[in-house]
Amino acid sequence: MTARCRARPGADRPVGGTVARGGDPKDLSKDERFLVEPAAEFRPLSPICGRFLCKLSGTASKERRLTILKACAKVKAPWVEELLWETLGDSSEGVRDFLVRELARRQTLDLGRAIWRLDRPPWYAKSAVLKLLGIHRVRESVGDIKRLVDDSSNADIRRSAAEALGEIGGAEALRVLVGLKKDANSYVRQAAEEAILKASEVRFS
């Protein structure tokens, strides 16, 4: 038996789409399927995470969604971090800010989950993941950040990538930042220049 999870009409699209176990994927757009369906090479969503995503997708109020997520964040269980990563696609900046703070304060980062989220829309979820990779200074992610930069036409993503690379530091990050100094967007170029200074400090600290 399958269950459908769609946002209510007029909702500000919290998470969107149908959870991994729910509904017929053929009824969704390509982006919606990408948002909610785990790739074959990645572990599927746990049932309890799927149920919370279903609940959130039907909750129009961003304040209510934030209340639910804050309550979930207090639970010490593996599915909680999974839920936090998945809901970085929430349309509310306030909700996303809470999620970033919550994931930033954790001592370890699930790199596999982070890269999985980095490869999926919407763009603002990618920017949030980049910020977290920078906060945690995950050097293993530089190759994935470069790949995202090379493939992205979104200036905000490239700017966020520059900022993350500045926090991460190291020779590989600096090489990517040198390329971003030639970006067509002035904000990206400025972020790259500032990040180069920071990355150099991180590298030699």
JOBELWO-V256142 format. One record per pair of residues at least 24 apart in sequence whose ideal C-beta (glycine too) atoms are under 10 Angstrom apart, sorted by the first residue. I is the first residue (numbers start at 1). J is the second residue. Records with the same first field share a line. If there is no record, write none. Layout:
BEGIN
I=J ; J
END
This chain:
BEGIN
3=50 ; 51 ; 54
4=54 ; 57 ; 58
5=36 ; 50 ; 51 ; 53 ; 54 ; 55 ; 56 ; 57 ; 58
6=32 ; 54 ; 57 ; 58
7=56 ; 57 ; 58 ; 59 ; 60 ; 91
8=57 ; 58 ; 59 ; 60
9=60
10=60
11=57 ; 58 ; 59 ; 60 ; 61 ; 62 ; 65 ; 91
12=60 ; 61 ; 62 ; 65 ; 90 ; 91 ; 92 ; 95
13=57 ; 60 ; 89 ; 90 ; 91 ; 92 ; 122
14=53 ; 55 ; 56 ; 57 ; 58 ; 59 ; 60 ; 61 ; 62 ; 64 ; 65 ; 68 ; 69 ; 87 ; 89 ; 90 ; 91 ; 92 ; 95
15=52 ; 53 ; 54 ; 55 ; 56 ; 57 ; 58 ; 59 ; 65 ; 83 ; 86 ; 87 ; 88 ; 89 ; 90 ; 91 ; 95
16=53 ; 56 ; 57 ; 89 ; 90 ; 91 ; 121 ; 122
17=53 ; 57 ; 89
18=50 ; 53 ; 54 ; 57
19=45 ; 47 ; 49 ; 50 ; 51 ; 52 ; 53 ; 54 ; 55 ; 56 ; 57 ; 86
20=44 ; 45 ; 46 ; 47 ; 49 ; 50 ; 53 ; 86
21=45 ; 47 ; 50 ; 51 ; 54
22=50 ; 51 ; 53 ; 54 ; 57
30=121
31=120 ; 121 ; 122
32=121
34=119 ; 120 ; 121
35=86 ; 89 ; 120 ; 121 ; 122 ; 125
36=86 ; 89 ; 120
37=120
38=86 ; 116
39=116 ; 119 ; 120
41=112 ; 116
42=112 ; 113 ; 115 ; 116 ; 119
43=82 ; 112 ; 113 ; 116
45=79 ; 82 ; 83 ; 86
46=77 ; 78 ; 79 ; 82 ; 83
47=79
48=72 ; 75 ; 77 ; 78 ; 79 ; 80 ; 82 ; 83
49=77 ; 78 ; 79 ; 80 ; 81 ; 82 ; 83 ; 84 ; 85 ; 86 ; 87
50=79 ; 82 ; 83 ; 86
51=79 ; 83
52=79 ; 80 ; 82 ; 83 ; 86 ; 87
53=82 ; 83 ; 86 ; 87 ; 89
56=83 ; 86 ; 87 ; 90 ; 95
57=87 ; 90
61=92
62=90 ; 91 ; 92 ; 93 ; 94 ; 95
63=92 ; 94 ; 95
65=90 ; 91 ; 92 ; 94 ; 95 ; 98
66=90 ; 92 ; 94 ; 95 ; 97 ; 98 ; 99
68=95
69=95 ; 98 ; 99 ; 102
70=95 ; 98 ; 102
72=102
73=98 ; 99 ; 101 ; 102 ; 103 ; 105 ; 106
78=110
80=106
81=106 ; 108 ; 109 ; 110 ; 113
82=110 ; 113
84=110 ; 113 ; 117
85=109 ; 110 ; 113 ; 114 ; 116 ; 117 ; 118 ; 125 ; 128 ; 129 ; 132
86=113 ; 116 ; 117 ; 120 ; 125
87=125
88=114 ; 117 ; 118 ; 120 ; 122 ; 124 ; 125 ; 126 ; 127 ; 128 ; 129 ; 132
89=117 ; 120 ; 121 ; 122 ; 124 ; 125 ; 126 ; 128
90=122 ; 124 ; 125 ; 128
91=122 ; 124
93=124 ; 128
96=124 ; 125 ; 127 ; 128 ; 131
97=128
99=125 ; 128 ; 132
100=127 ; 128 ; 129 ; 131 ; 132 ; 135
101=132 ; 135
103=128 ; 129 ; 131 ; 132 ; 135 ; 136
104=131 ; 132 ; 134 ; 135 ; 136
105=135
106=132 ; 136
107=136
108=136
109=133 ; 135 ; 136 ; 137 ; 138 ; 141
111=136 ; 138 ; 140 ; 141 ; 144
114=138 ; 140 ; 141 ; 144
115=140 ; 141 ; 143 ; 144 ; 145 ; 147 ; 148
118=144 ; 145 ; 147 ; 148 ; 157 ; 161
119=144 ; 147 ; 148 ; 151
122=154
123=152 ; 153 ; 154 ; 155 ; 156 ; 157 ; 160
124=154 ; 156 ; 157 ; 160
126=152 ; 154 ; 156 ; 157 ; 160 ; 161
127=154 ; 156 ; 157 ; 158 ; 159 ; 160 ; 161 ; 163 ; 164
128=160
129=157 ; 160 ; 164
130=156 ; 157 ; 158 ; 159 ; 160 ; 161 ; 162 ; 163 ; 164 ; 165 ; 167
131=160 ; 163 ; 164 ; 167
132=164
133=160 ; 161 ; 164 ; 165 ; 167 ; 168
134=160 ; 161 ; 162 ; 163 ; 164 ; 165 ; 166 ; 167 ; 168 ; 169 ; 173 ; 195 ; 198
135=164 ; 167 ; 168
136=164 ; 167 ; 168
137=164 ; 167 ; 168 ; 169 ; 170 ; 173 ; 202
138=164 ; 167 ; 168
139=168 ; 169 ; 170 ; 172 ; 173 ; 202
140=168
141=165 ; 168 ; 173
142=168 ; 169 ; 170 ; 171 ; 172 ; 173 ; 174 ; 175 ; 176
143=172 ; 176
145=172 ; 173 ; 176
146=172 ; 173 ; 175 ; 176 ; 179 ; 180
149=176 ; 177 ; 179 ; 180 ; 183 ; 188
150=176 ; 179
154=185
155=183 ; 184 ; 185 ; 186 ; 187 ; 188 ; 191
156=185 ; 187 ; 188
157=188
158=183 ; 184 ; 185 ; 187 ; 188 ; 189 ; 191 ; 192
159=183 ; 185 ; 187 ; 188 ; 189 ; 190 ; 191 ; 192 ; 195
160=188 ; 191
161=188 ; 191 ; 192 ; 195
162=187 ; 188 ; 189 ; 190 ; 191 ; 192 ; 193 ; 194 ; 195 ; 196 ; 198 ; 199
163=191 ; 192 ; 194 ; 195 ; 198
164=191 ; 195
165=191 ; 192 ; 195 ; 196 ; 198 ; 199 ; 202
166=191 ; 192 ; 193 ; 194 ; 195 ; 196 ; 197 ; 198 ; 199 ; 200 ; 201 ; 202
167=195 ; 198 ; 199 ; 202
168=195 ; 198 ; 199 ; 202 ; 203
169=195 ; 198 ; 199 ; 200 ; 201 ; 202 ; 203 ; 204 ; 205
170=199 ; 200 ; 202 ; 203
171=199 ; 203
172=199 ; 203
173=198 ; 199 ; 200 ; 202 ; 203
174=199 ; 200 ; 202 ; 203
175=199
END
